[in-house]
Amino acid sequence: MPFSTGLQGGVTMKIRYFTDTDTALIEFSNESILETKEISENLYIDLDSKGNLVSMTIEHAKEKANISEVSYLQMEQIVA
């Protein structure tokens, strides 16, 4: 079940859910991954050569992250 949205600067964030493994993959950029860090037993982040977040993997997503539905809400900047 892929879900994508355009982010500022022309980058497209993609959310992919793999039903066979109950895994969610959230991609924030197309940069090459230099390092993967385990945040917890079911959460991993991938970083590029500058230490920026490239993607995040959530294992057992329905159980651990309560992912049963994905929605997107973009907040606009309010100028005073």
MIROMAR-347823 format. One record per residue: x, y, z of N, C-alpha, C, O, CB in turn; chain; residue number from 0; residue in three letters. Coordinates in pm, 1 decimal. Each point is the difference from the previous one (the first is absolute). Glycine has a CB too. Layout:
BEGIN
- X_Y_Z_X_Y_Z_X_Y_Z_X_Y_Z_X_Y_Z_A_NUM_ALA
...
***
This chain:
BEGIN
- 84.5_-116.2_0.0_-84.5_116.2_0.0_89.8_123.4_0.0_32.2_49.2_108.2_-218.5_-173.3_13.4_A_0_MET
- 228.8_177.3_-236.8_85.1_118.3_-2.9_-81.1_127.0_18.0_-115.8_7.1_-41.1_274.6_-128.0_-107.3_A_1_PRO
- -98.1_220.3_209.5_-59.9_131.5_20.2_112.4_99.3_-20.0_106.9_-15.9_58.9_-287.2_-68.6_104.4_A_2_PHE
- 159.3_186.3_-244.4_106.2_98.3_-18.8_-58.5_139.4_-2.4_-116.9_20.2_-32.8_253.5_-187.1_-93.9_A_3_SER
- -53.1_262.0_161.9_-40.3_139.4_1.0_118.9_86.0_-36.1_113.4_-33.2_34.2_-289.7_-12.4_138.7_A_4_THR
- 152.0_155.0_-241.3_107.2_92.1_-36.3_39.6_84.4_119.2_-85.8_58.3_66.2_3.9_-53.3_-301.9_A_5_GLY
- 209.8_2.1_263.5_50.9_84.0_107.1_65.8_121.9_-60.5_27.2_4.5_-120.0_6.2_-203.6_270.1_A_6_LEU
- -8.5_296.7_-67.4_64.3_122.4_-44.6_135.3_-32.2_-62.9_72.5_-86.7_48.7_-191.4_217.4_131.2_A_7_GLN
- 151.9_-61.6_-286.3_127.7_-21.9_-66.8_-3.8_-110.2_-103.0_105.0_-41.8_-48.8_3.1_121.0_252.1_A_8_GLY
- -226.9_-127.9_-238.0_-12.2_-100.2_-104.0_25.3_-142.2_45.0_-2.4_-91.3_-82.6_69.0_265.6_-70.6_A_9_GLY
- -42.5_-196.4_281.8_23.3_-134.1_51.9_-135.6_-65.0_26.5_-91.9_65.5_49.2_315.1_3.1_54.3_A_10_VAL
- -235.7_-195.5_-135.6_-124.2_-73.0_24.2_20.5_-98.9_113.2_86.4_-87.3_-7.7_-154.4_113.5_-233.2_A_11_THR
- -12.3_-12.1_346.8_3.3_-95.7_109.2_-87.6_-118.2_-40.1_-110.9_17.7_-50.5_150.1_165.1_225.4_A_12_MET
- 11.5_-302.6_-151.8_-74.4_-121.3_-34.8_-17.8_-85.9_123.2_92.5_-17.8_79.2_-3.0_24.2_-313.5_A_13_LYS
- -208.8_-59.1_249.2_-28.0_-95.3_107.3_-42.1_-129.9_-65.1_-95.9_-3.4_-77.1_27.4_186.4_240.6_A_14_ILE
- 139.8_-289.6_-132.8_-31.5_-131.5_-55.6_-30.8_-94.1_116.8_70.5_-2.0_100.8_78.9_40.8_-305.9_A_15_ARG
- -254.8_-115.0_188.6_-35.4_-97.6_103.1_0.6_-138.7_-63.5_-65.5_-23.4_-101.5_-74.8_194.3_228.9_A_16_TYR
- 214.6_-261.6_-66.6_13.6_-136.0_-48.4_-82.5_-91.8_89.7_39.5_-29.1_112.9_192.4_77.2_-205.9_A_17_PHE
- -346.4_-93.6_42.6_-91.5_-80.1_81.7_60.2_-133.4_40.6_-28.2_-49.7_109.0_-160.9_159.5_-224.4_A_18_THR
- 272.1_-169.2_28.9_55.0_-132.2_30.8_93.8_1.3_120.4_14.6_-101.5_68.2_-34.8_46.1_-308.8_A_19_ASP
- 84.4_170.7_267.3_92.9_9.0_112.9_-46.3_100.3_105.5_67.4_17.6_101.5_117.1_-79.3_-256.7_A_20_THR
- -298.7_127.9_132.9_-51.7_104.1_89.5_107.4_105.2_25.6_27.7_37.0_114.1_-183.2_-203.6_-6.0_A_21_ASP
- 215.1_213.8_-217.6_108.4_97.5_7.1_-38.7_126.4_-75.6_-52.0_-6.4_-111.4_221.4_-179.2_130.0_A_22_THR
- -143.5_301.0_43.2_-21.7_129.0_-65.9_135.7_61.0_-30.3_88.6_1.5_85.6_-310.7_33.8_33.5_A_23_ALA
- 238.4_14.8_-240.4_121.4_68.6_-41.4_-39.1_140.6_-40.0_-80.3_18.6_-91.5_191.5_-233.9_14.5_A_24_LEU
- -55.5_314.8_144.5_-27.4_140.1_-30.0_128.0_59.3_-57.8_103.0_6.3_67.1_-278.8_13.6_118.9_A_25_ILE
- 167.7_23.6_-311.9_116.4_55.5_-69.4_-14.0_151.5_-6.8_-100.8_51.4_-48.5_129.4_-263.6_-87.8_A_26_GLU
- 72.6_283.4_184.9_-2.4_145.8_3.8_82.5_63.8_-110.9_-22.9_115.7_-35.2_-10.0_-131.4_279.1_A_27_PHE
- 127.3_-57.3_-298.6_82.1_53.2_-109.2_51.9_-114.8_-85.3_-16.6_-117.2_33.8_82.8_316.5_106.5_A_28_SER
- -3.4_-163.4_-250.9_57.1_-99.3_-91.7_151.0_-11.6_16.0_66.8_-63.0_-82.0_-251.6_110.6_-78.3_A_29_ASN
- 238.7_12.9_265.6_144.5_-4.8_22.5_45.5_-142.6_29.7_-78.4_-82.9_46.1_72.5_319.0_39.7_A_30_GLU
- 131.8_-263.3_-112.3_57.4_-131.2_29.7_14.2_-17.7_151.0_34.5_93.9_71.7_88.6_-93.1_-292.5_A_31_SER
- -149.7_-120.2_267.2_8.5_-30.5_142.1_143.7_-35.2_35.3_60.5_-87.9_-61.4_-300.0_7.6_64.0_A_32_ILE
- 293.4_149.9_97.3_134.4_-28.4_47.3_-3.0_-89.0_123.8_86.2_-86.1_17.9_-9.3_304.9_-111.6_A_33_LEU
- -177.4_-197.2_179.0_-3.1_-68.9_128.5_-144.2_-27.0_42.6_-88.9_82.2_-22.3_306.1_27.4_87.1_A_34_GLU
- -238.9_-224.3_-4.2_-129.6_-34.3_59.3_19.7_-10.5_150.0_91.4_-67.6_47.1_-169.0_-55.8_-256.3_A_35_THR
- -9.9_191.6_284.7_7.4_-3.4_146.1_-124.9_-66.7_55.8_-111.8_29.3_-42.5_252.9_180.3_44.9_A_36_LYS
- -121.0_-299.3_92.9_-111.4_-63.6_68.4_-39.7_90.4_116.2_78.2_20.9_92.7_-1.3_-255.9_-159.5_A_37_GLU
- -198.4_288.4_61.3_-50.5_86.3_105.3_-62.0_-84.3_110.9_17.5_28.4_118.5_-58.0_155.9_-285.5_A_38_ILE
- -31.0_-286.6_127.5_-55.8_-97.7_93.2_-10.2_-132.5_-74.6_41.5_-10.1_-115.5_-172.0_188.6_246.0_A_39_SER
- 76.4_-278.2_-65.6_-9.0_-133.0_-59.8_-76.5_-0.1_-132.1_26.8_-83.5_-86.4_-16.5_-11.7_315.1_A_40_GLU
- -105.1_187.6_-245.7_-84.2_1.8_-119.2_7.3_128.7_-80.2_-82.1_21.7_-89.2_-65.7_-174.5_208.3_A_41_ASN
- 244.3_238.6_-89.3_10.6_129.5_-67.8_143.3_25.9_-43.2_92.6_-3.5_81.1_-285.0_91.1_53.6_A_42_LEU
- 209.3_-61.4_-264.7_131.9_25.4_-57.4_-5.3_127.2_-82.6_-99.7_27.6_-66.7_152.4_-274.4_62.9_A_43_TYR
- 56.3_325.3_8.4_8.8_117.1_-86.2_122.8_-13.3_-88.9_102.4_-54.9_40.5_-219.3_199.0_131.9_A_44_ILE
- 104.5_-92.4_-294.6_109.9_-0.1_-96.7_44.8_143.0_-20.4_-81.9_89.9_-19.2_-5.3_-298.1_-95.8_A_45_ASP
- 219.5_229.3_119.3_57.7_133.4_-12.1_89.9_8.9_-121.8_60.9_-98.8_-40.8_-72.5_126.4_288.4_A_46_LEU
- 19.5_92.9_-306.1_89.9_21.6_-113.2_137.9_42.0_51.3_24.0_-0.6_120.7_-219.5_66.0_-268.8_A_47_ASP
- 285.4_-29.4_57.9_137.6_33.7_36.6_10.6_126.0_85.3_102.1_21.6_65.3_-30.2_-130.4_-274.8_A_48_SER
- -176.3_192.4_209.9_-1.1_122.0_81.4_-74.4_-19.0_131.5_-13.9_94.4_77.7_25.4_38.6_-287.1_A_49_LYS
- -59.2_-254.5_234.7_-73.5_-27.9_122.0_-147.6_33.1_-8.0_-69.6_-3.1_101.4_277.6_44.6_18.3_A_50_GLY
- -257.3_-9.6_-239.6_-141.3_32.0_-18.9_-82.8_-127.5_-13.1_47.0_-101.8_-50.9_16.8_318.1_-59.9_A_51_ASN
- -187.6_-208.1_157.6_-90.9_-113.0_-4.4_-42.1_-29.6_-144.3_-49.2_88.4_-70.0_-31.7_-31.6_301.8_A_52_LEU
- 100.5_-180.9_-275.5_-39.3_-44.6_-132.9_-129.1_-80.3_8.5_-93.0_22.2_-77.6_334.0_-25.9_4.2_A_53_VAL
- -246.5_-90.2_168.6_-119.4_-82.9_13.9_-10.0_-56.0_141.0_94.9_4.1_78.3_-83.8_-62.1_-321.8_A_54_SER
- -129.8_5.5_272.9_-26.9_-59.9_129.3_-79.1_-128.3_-22.7_-94.9_-2.0_-78.3_97.0_228.7_194.4_A_55_MET
- 36.9_-332.7_-48.1_-68.3_-128.3_-10.7_-63.0_-33.4_134.4_65.0_6.4_104.3_95.8_-85.4_-283.7_A_56_THR
- -290.3_42.9_174.8_-71.9_-41.4_120.4_-43.8_-144.5_-21.0_-84.2_-28.7_-85.1_4.4_267.4_135.9_A_57_ILE
- 137.5_-328.3_26.8_-38.7_-140.8_-6.4_-116.9_-23.2_94.7_-11.8_67.8_102.0_248.6_-137.8_-160.7_A_58_GLU
- -324.0_-26.1_25.2_-121.3_-27.0_77.1_-82.0_128.0_12.0_-46.1_35.7_108.4_163.0_-219.9_20.4_A_59_HIS
- -134.2_252.5_-241.5_-57.7_134.2_-3.7_-142.1_8.5_54.7_-32.4_95.5_70.6_175.6_-53.8_-265.2_A_60_ALA
- -227.2_-137.6_164.4_-137.9_5.3_51.2_-1.8_-7.5_151.5_-77.0_70.4_65.4_-5.4_-176.9_-275.8_A_61_LYS
- 166.5_21.9_265.9_3.4_-19.1_144.5_76.0_111.6_71.6_-50.4_57.3_96.5_37.2_-302.9_-135.4_A_62_GLU
- 134.2_276.6_-8.0_88.5_92.0_70.7_-30.1_146.8_-26.7_18.3_83.7_88.4_153.2_-258.9_-99.0_A_63_LYS
- -217.7_207.9_-110.6_-24.1_140.3_-35.2_-147.1_29.0_-23.7_-36.4_111.3_-38.0_262.9_-103.1_-61.5_A_64_ALA
- -310.9_-107.7_121.6_-143.9_15.5_-18.9_-31.8_53.2_-139.5_-86.3_86.3_-16.4_60.3_-46.2_262.3_A_65_ASN
- 97.0_-92.7_-346.5_-20.8_42.8_-137.5_-107.0_-87.6_-63.5_26.0_-113.6_-39.8_213.0_194.9_22.2_A_66_ILE
- -358.0_-27.4_9.0_-107.3_-70.4_-69.5_-54.9_88.1_-111.3_-65.9_-47.8_-92.4_8.1_-80.5_302.0_A_67_SER
- 86.2_257.9_-199.0_-45.7_94.7_-100.8_102.9_112.0_-9.4_57.0_41.0_101.1_-302.0_-96.8_-57.3_A_68_GLU
- 268.7_105.4_-165.4_95.5_108.5_-20.8_-75.3_121.1_-51.4_-80.0_-9.9_-93.0_268.1_-152.8_45.5_A_69_VAL
- -161.8_275.8_108.3_-56.8_124.8_-49.8_110.9_104.5_-5.5_104.4_-15.2_63.4_-333.9_-40.8_31.9_A_70_SER
- 205.8_160.7_-170.8_101.3_102.8_-20.5_-64.6_135.9_20.1_-105.5_28.8_-56.7_234.4_-175.7_-104.9_A_71_TYR
- -65.4_229.8_242.2_-48.0_134.6_23.6_118.8_93.7_-9.2_93.0_-10.0_80.0_-283.3_-71.7_67.0_A_72_LEU
- 188.6_172.1_-242.8_109.4_95.7_-16.8_-39.1_129.4_66.7_-104.6_57.3_-30.2_177.0_-163.6_-186.4_A_73_GLN
- 11.9_152.9_308.0_-26.0_123.6_72.5_64.6_115.6_-75.6_118.8_-4.6_-32.0_-129.8_-119.1_253.7_A_74_MET
- -65.9_224.7_-249.4_50.3_118.3_-69.4_57.1_98.2_101.9_-49.3_9.9_112.4_-120.1_-41.1_-298.1_A_75_GLU
- 273.6_103.6_145.7_60.9_99.3_87.3_-90.5_121.8_6.7_-46.4_48.8_-103.1_278.5_-131.7_46.8_A_76_GLN
- -257.5_131.9_176.4_-82.7_118.4_18.7_92.4_119.9_13.6_87.6_3.4_86.4_-273.1_-137.6_24.9_A_77_ILE
- 164.7_232.0_-197.6_82.3_120.9_1.9_-78.6_108.5_72.8_-112.9_31.9_-37.5_230.7_-94.7_-181.0_A_78_VAL
- -56.9_119.5_323.1_-67.9_102.6_79.6_14.3_137.6_-60.2_-51.5_97.2_55.2_90.9_-233.8_145.8_A_79_ALA
***
